Amino acid sequence: MTSSTDAYDPVPDGFTLPEFASEEDLTAAMTSPEMAASGADAADFTRHFGLFTVEARPVV
């Protein structure tokens, strides 16, 4: 089995961009058992894990 610490290149190769209808939905997702399992699993395939929260603003 290969772990994230075996990875040669530290440059990110992808991002996820989940969207939520409300701040309450975001909070529910971030505190869910599924998110906890996802975070634990991330160590198997990522060297670095970061989280950024942003608010979308339309540009006209």
N, C-alpha and C positions, 0 to 999 in steps of 0.2 A: 504494500500500500504506500502511496506517495502522500506526504502531508504538505501543508502550505509552507513549512519551513524548508522543504526541499526545492521550492520554486527558485529559479535562477533570477528572473527579472522582477524587480520590485514595482515596476510601473503598472498602474491599474489597467486592466483590459476590459472592464465593463462596469456598468452602473445600473442600479434599479431605481425606477422613479414611480413609486406607488402614489396614488392620489386618493384622497378621502373627501367625502362630502361635507364633513364638519370636523371641528377640533375634537368633539366627543368621539367620533369614529376613529380618529387618529389615536386618541388615548386608549380606547378599547383595544385597538389592534396592537399597540405597543406593549400593553400589559397582558396580552393573551398567552395561553400556553403554547400556541403555535409559534409566536414570535420568540419565546424563550427557547424552544427547540431549534428554531432557525438560527438564532445566535450561537447556540452551542455547536451546531453543525458547521457554521461558517469557518471555524478553525480547521476543518478538514480540507478546505480548498481556497482559503484566502490568507494572505500574509498580513494584510492591513484591513481594518474595517472601520469606516467612519460614518457618521450620521449627520446630515445637515437638514434642517427644517426650514422650508421657505414657503412663502405665500405667493401664489401666482397673481400676476397683475397683467391685465390686457394692455397691449401696446397698439395704439391706433395710428 
